[in-house]
Amino acid sequence: MAESENVSVPCLNSLLEMDPYLKSFEKDFQRRYGLFEKQLTLLEEAEGGFDQFTRSYKSYGVQRMPDNSLVFKEWAPAAEALFLTGDFNGWDNFSHPYTKKDFGKWELHIPPKEDKTPAVTHNSKLKVVVHTRAGERLYRISPWAKYVARHEKSVIYDWVHWDPPQPYIHKHPRPQKPRSLRIYESHVGIASPEGKVASYSNFTHNVLPRIKDLGYNCIQLMAIMEHAYYASFGYQVTSFFAASSRYGTPEELKELIDVAHSLGIIVLLDVVHSHASKNTEDGLNRFDGSDSCFFHSGARGEHSLWDSRLFNYSGWEVLRFLLSNLRWWMEEYRFDGFRFDGVTSMLYHHHGIGSGFSGDYAEYFGLQVDEDSIVYLMLANHILHTLYQDCITIAEDVSGMPTLCRPVQEGGLGFDYRLAMAIPDKWIQILKEFKDEDWNMGNIVHTLTNRRYGEKCIAYAESHDQALVGDKTLAFWLMDKDMYTNMSALIPMNSVIDRGIQLHKMIRLLTHGLGGEGYLNFMGNEFGHPEWLDFPRVGNNESYHYARRQFNLVDMDHLRYRQLYTFDRDMNLTEDKYGWIAAPPAYISAKHEGDKVIVFERANVIFIFNFHPTNSYSSYRVAVGPPGKYKIKLDSDEIQYGGHGRLDHNTDFFTEPMEFNNLPNSMLVYIPCRTAIVLANEEIDYCY
């Protein structure tokens, strides 16, 4: 594309200074940015700018006018005719035809009833009747439907007109963007110990107080966009504008977010724009009878592994639909940002299938990259961050694409964070394949610190992926069947539980302190949830036994789950005070293979880990930056955390001006086996 030669990327030079290896791909950045700029210009010319364009949810689907007349609007370019049917007209298939407009659009106006009330009442059912050129008559849900529900005996979801007489009014302002992001990844449906689909209001009243108590300042809500198949974990979306009705009403979700805001907690939506369910009767697929419409036609529109449809990101109306979708969740529900699912699949024509990603830069540029998707993500991030200053976007990308988390002005994709997906894989690999005495400290540290400079990462020891049936949580890898019989604090710990509890805490703290610029935990894993996760399906006789979270275990003082919960809480509260997650990367002063010791300093806080299964060290020399008096601020060996209480917290640790491991000062510390401690300097003001 010759025009890329003349494109000026405003801040490209600062990007190339930061990573000179990107210099040979300068033309790629220019082309990308040129395409992005061109889209913005077209939006200005054709739609009056992106602000107007992304509010299309106010004109498509169904809208109630001030006089209570209703306007219905759809985009169905391949349809021959469109009609509206439903409870309001006795399911007459022909009484309410849409009028054909330009560019494949259809409109229908329905005046109010004689008593001036709307012709379609709140909570009544509707369908779009699509007549195709091949003579078929199809019954469809509007892609813009704000609410869909399923009758108990039915498999198919119904479009339900949602226009409540008393809509929920948000009472609390959005909290400010937290400096250190501590995310509690949550699924509303499994958020109770009962074997059923839990509700939004259960989450509001029973789970939010726990999240607040644990010291998380951000919730990432999964499986909110409506999905017909519960066991898809929310990743096969059927209705993009509808909050899942299986947990309750839209008003109840709004209350959940409002109450979270009142607690100072921000809420991110797990948004699925990487693909869509293949369902036709209650999904987007073949909405107008064609195999294209919102998707690529033919093989390019199919994801072979996920058995789902792939969006055509170059389509004008597809951009309208997806960008308005982001705006809808921000405006209507007051979400604070998004975790974009399946970004790897979007970035490459090969969708990441069969690609190992060695880290060679050539893998991230060139013909295998889907530039339509890249421009879509640049647009999405540019629009969100322009309209909402504190909006947070996180990318789930396994490929490690450079500039994913650099500003659009530099030619980057504009995300705030990426998920550090190699970290949980590393922990699972270690627990699966290595004896404790063979753990490689250098390899662990490398995995935790191996991230692109200037691109923020969310670190996590495990997420929902590791909790799913077929895999095992860290607690399960560590303690397995002993969790069912030996978690009582009233009996002495056996060696399996002792090892499991100590390593569970150490793995989390090491990931928290070293692994990123944000931290994530999947609900229940903080206390070592004893079961994996499995949704009701044919293969398990539709059982809810594993589709729940047993928070009740934490409330029993005699169980050791409480000890893990307490440690997780205190880890977050200690971070809240010292701010290491938001600090520059750590300085690692020791990774000793024989001693199994890791020492690092971050935010002027000293972290010391002794992973040795049996060796304690009475006077271990530790390198220190700032001189002064240090005190223990967090100690995984405390009795209340299921430890052995071997450290005296009244001890003062004084540095001596003795250079050690390239730092000017050092001190001697007692570190028991399988213990992690955090020390802070009593003479430093940590108000960060």
Secondary structure, DSSP 8 states (H G I E B T S, - for coil): -GGGGG---TTHHHHHHH-GGGGGGHHHHHHHHHHHHHHHHHHHHHHSSHHHHTTGGGTSEEEE-TTS-EEEEEE-TTEEEEEEEEGGGTT-SSSSB-EE-GGGEEEEEE---TTSS-SS-TT-EEEEEEEETTS-EEEE--TT-S-EE--TT-SS-EEE----SS-----S------SSEEEEEEEGGG-SSSSS---HHHIIIIIHHHHHHHT--EEEEES-EE-S-GGGTT-S-SEEEEE-GGG--HHHHHHHHHHHHHTT-EEEEEE--S-B---SSSSSTTTTSSS-TTB-SGGGGEETTTTEE-B-TT-HHHHHHHHHHHHHHHHTS---EEEETTHHHHHBTTTTTT----S-GGGGSSTTB-HHHHHHHHHHHHHHHHH-TT-EEEE--SS--TTTTS-GGGTS---SEEE-THHHHHHHHHHHH--GGG--HHHHHHHHH---TTS-EEE-S--HHHHBTTS--HHHHHHTTHHHHS-BTTS---HHHHHHHHHHHHHHHHHHHHS-SEEEEETTGGGT-SS-B----GGGTT--TTSS--GGGTT-TTBTHHHHHHHHHHHHHHHHHH--TTSS--EEEEEETTTTEEEEEETTEEEEEE--SS--EEEEEEEESS-SEEEEEEETT-GGGTS---S-TT--EE-BS--BTTBSEEEEEEE-TTEEEEEEETTS----
